[in-house]
C-alpha cells in the first residue's frame, strides 16, 4: 500500500470537520484519515473522500478481524457506512473522485 501523503493541513481539516472523533464509533483515540473510495479505484485526496476513523474501525474497514467488533459491523458494512457518511454530508454535490 502506498502512503497517502496528505498534508497536515488536509488531515487537520478532516479531523476538525469530524469533531476530532471517529465518524463511525465516536472514539477520540487513535485517529487516522481513511479514503472512502480507494485511490486505486479513482478516489481523490479531497475532503469529499476523506473520513476520520479510529485505528480499530480503520483496521476493520481494511479487512482486519477485530473480535470486539464481531457483533457490530463487518468490513463491507463499515465501508458502506463511510461512503454514506460522506455522501450525506456533502449531498447533493458529493464527488470523491480525482479531478
Buried (B, 14 or more C-beta within 10 A) or exposed (E): EEEBEBEEEBBEBBBEBBEEBBBBBEBEEEBBBBBBBEBEEEBBBBBBBBBBBBBBBBBBBBEEEEEEBEEEBEBEEBBEBBBEBBBEBBEEEBEBEEE
